Amino acid sequence: MSTSGNPTILVLGSTGLMGREVVRSLNERGVTPRVLVRDPARLRPTDQVEVHRGDLRDPASLREAMQGVDAVFHISPHEADEVELTRTVLNAVEREGARLVFSGIHIDASNRLAKWAMRTIYGRMLPRYRGKIAIGHLVETSNTNPIMLGVGNFMQCDEVLIDVICDGQFVLPTHPKGLNRVDLRDLGDIAANVLLDPTTPAGAYPVCGPRSLTGAECADIWARELNVPVSYVGDDDVAIDTALTAHLTGYRLEDWKSSFKALRGFAVKTKKSELDATTRLLGRPPTDFTEFVRRVVAEHDLTPANANSNATGSEARR
């Protein structure tokens, strides 16, 4: 336990889109978490962290970072050996007697047989997700007193592709009945809340945004806030592949391509029960997409005159 009385927390994946929001939120609460990173230069200059150099493929470095830790935040990784990496994390967390807070895919149902059937069905429908579905099951059945935060599509996908949006194309595919979208800052705040509260019951918790939107609606919001034309092109596979290939590489690129193209086939409606649960975890209503867009426009100074140059520069710094 830290001298401040707060739990000692290890954030894995701290340089990624989700992990950096967990670090931010913990810092805002006066907490300096540990991080395990290969390259500390990838951390943001504003991050207040205790740096441990290492890698999940180096169990010794993970064990060293785990010493005295009370809670660990882990994200389903975009790696070919994602299942084995998570096994390594689970073994280390169990050995230390720590608690795991996990963000990733979790399939829930009324009983074990139904869960197995749903994992099998989704694995056949979405073969790229088989590893992530297996990870969710491993976490659920682990001896880590786990909290599983289920999050779907996140708004920060747009920020990764901000230069494409500023060039007038919104490429995220959506079903005509809409897609629920989550601000990862909300996820970071929820993760920080439960990491710091050991009394939070173990289990799966949904994290959702306040409403579902179509791709055309998202494009219209961006167009209004940027004051430039933005068209929805999420039905154009060439446009999707071109945008993603320009910004991502390796296994992450293939994961995103698969995820994007799968979104066209699924309507993700906003359920009141999930919205109520998210609001309770946050202690406030979740962030609306329009609010997110306005924040990104302000943070990147995306006025019509300099939108393209600033978007390109911000992407180059990632």
N, C-alpha and C positions, 0 to 999 in steps of 0.2 A: 504494500500500500504506500502511496506517495506521502510525503510529509505534509502536504496540503490537506490531506484527508480524502482527496478524490481517488478513485480507483486508478491503478496504473494500466494504461491502455496502449495496445499495439495496433496500429492501422497498417494493414497490408494493401498494396495497390494504391499507395498514397499519391502517386503522380498521375493517376488516371482521372477520368471525368468524375467518377463517384467518390473515390478515395480523397481527392483534394477537397471536396465539399465536407467530408467528415472531419478532416483536419481543420478546415476553416471554422466549422461550427464548434469544435472542441476548443480552439483558440479563443473564440468569442466568449466562452464560458470560463476562461482563465486556466485551461488545461493544456499542458504540453505533452502530446502523445509521443510514443516511440513510433518510428517508421523503419521498415526494412527495405532498403533500396540498393540497386546496383550502382546507380549514378546519382549522387546527391545534387548534381547540377540541374537535374530535371525537377527538383522541388521549386516551388515559387519563392521568390525572395521574401514574401510576407509570411511564409509558413514558420511557425515556432514549433520545432520538433526536436526530439532526441534521435539523432541519426545513428542507425546501425547498418553498416554495409553488409550486403548479402543477397541471397536469392533463394527462392523456394526450392530450387534444385540443389541447394547446398544445405542439407538438414542441420549441419552443425551451426551455421550462421543463424538459422531460424531458432534453434534451441537456445542460443546465446541471447537473442533478442527477446525470447519468451520468458527469461528468468524473472520471477517476481511479478509477472503480469496477471492482472485480474480479469481483463476482458480483451477480446481480439475482434477487430472488424476484418472480414474477408469477403472478397467479391469473386464471383465465378469468373475465372481468367479466360482470356482469349488466346489459348495455347493448344497445340495439338495434344499435349499430355495433361490437359486440364483436370481430368479425373484423378490422376496420380498426384498432381500438385496439391489438390484438395485433400487427398488422403494424408499427405505429409503434414498439412496444416492441422487436420483433425487429430492426428497422432500427437502432435506437439501440444495442442490445446488440452487434450485429455491428460497427457503426462503432467502438465503443469497444474491441472485442476482449475483451469480458467474457464470463462464463459465465452461462447462464440456468438457474435452478431453477424449474420450472413445476408448478403443481398444477391439474389439470383432467382432462378426458376424454381417454383415449388408447386407441385400438383397435388391438390387436395381432393378427397372424396370421403364417402361415409364409412368405409372400412378398408382393410388391407387389400382384399381382392379387387375392389373397385379402383383403388389407387394403382395397383399393378396393371390393371386393364387400361386405365387412362394413360399411364406412362408408356405402355406398349403402343397404344393407338397414336399418341402424339409423336412418339419416336419414329413410327412408320410414315406419318404425314410430314414430319419435319426432321429428316435424318440428320441435319446439321445440329439439331438440338439434343441429340441422344446423350452426348456427354454432359450437357448442362442439366438435363432431366435426371441423369444418374447422380450428379453432384447434389442436387436438391434432396434426393432420397438418402444419400450418405449423411448429409448434414442432419436431416430429420431424425435419423436413427442413431446418431452419434451420442456419446456420453459427454456432451459439452453444454447441457442445459441451454440448447440453442434458441435464439430468436431469429426467425427467418422473415426478411422484409421482401415481399414480392412486389416488384416494380416492373411495369410494362415499358412502353415507349417513353423516352425522356426528351424533353424540350431541347436539351443541349446538343442533340443531333444536329439541329439547325445551326448552332454556333460553330460546330466543326466545319459546316458547309456554308459559312456566312458569305464568302466571296461569290459562291454560286448564286445565292439568293440576291445579293447586290447586283449581279449580272442579269437578274430578271427571271431566274428559274427556281421553282420550289420542287425538289425531286422526291421528297418523302412520299411513298405510296400510301394511300389510305383506302379503306372500304368506303363505298358511298354512304354507309350509315355512321361513319365516323370512327375515330380512334381516340381513346383516352390518353392524355399526355401529361407527364409528370415533370416538374422542375426538380432537378437533382439537388438544388439547395434545400428543398423540403426534405428529401431523403437524408441529406447530411444532417439536418437538424433532428430528424427522428432518430437516426443512428446515434447521434451524440446523446440524446435524451436517454435512450435505453442502455447505452454503454455506461453511463454514469449512474444508472438506477438499477442496482442488483435485485430489486424486488419485482421488476417487470416479469410477469409469468412467461415461461418458455412457450414457444408456439409460433405459428405462422400468422403474419400480419400483412394485410394488403396496404400498399401505398399507391394512391391514385391522385390524379388532378381533378379539378372541380367540374370539368365538362369534357365531352368528346367532340372532336372537330374533324371535318373532312380536309383533304389536302387543299381544296380550293379555298376553304375558309381560312386556313393557315396562310396561304399565299396572299389573300386579300388583307389580312392583318399586317403582314410584312410590308405589303405595298403601301398601306395607309401610313404606317409609322416611318417608313423610309422615304415616302413621297416619290417613289419610282414604280413603274409597272413591274409586277411579279406574276408570272403565270405558273399554274400547276402543271407539271410534266411528269407526275409520278406513275403514269401508265406507259412511259417510254423507257424501255430497258436500256437502250443505248445511252440516254441521258443519265440514268441512274449509275450505270457502270462507269461512265466517263467521270462523273462527279466523285464517286467513291474512290476510284483508282487514283485520282489526283491528290487525295488527302490521306489515304490509308495504305498499309502494306501488310503482307503476310497473312497470318491466320485471322487477324482482326478484320482485314479487308474481306476475306471470304465469309466471315461471320456476319458482317454488316450487309453484304450483298444478299445473303440468304435471308436475313431478317427483313430487309427492306422489301424484297419481292414476296415474302410470305404475308406481309401486312395487307396486301390487296385482297386476300381471301378471307380476312377475319374482321368482323365488326367488333370493336371493343367499346361497349357501352359503359357509361358511368352509373355504377350501382350506388344507391343511397346508403346501403349498409357499409360499403367500402369507403365511401366519402366520409361517413360519420366516424369510422374507425381511424381514418387518416387524420381527421380533425382532432380527435382525442389524443393521438400520439404527438401531433404537432403542438397542440395547445392553441391552435388558430386555424382558420380555413386555409386550404392549400392555395398555392399561387396560380392565378389565372394566366393563360397563355399570352393575352395582351399585355399584362404586367411584365411577364418575362421578356417579351419582344422589346418593350420600351426600355427595360433595364439594359439589354444587350446593345441597343442603338445608342444609349447614353454612354455606356462603358467603352464602346469602341469608337465613339464620336462619329457615327455613321450618318452625317448630314448628306444630302444629295450631292453636294459638291465634292466630298472626299470619301464617299462610301467605299468605292472600289479600292482606292489606295490604302485606306485604313484597314479594310477587311483582309486584303492580301498580306499586309504587314503583320496583323495580329495572328493570322494563320501561320506565317513563317516563324513566329516566336514560340509556337506550341512545342 
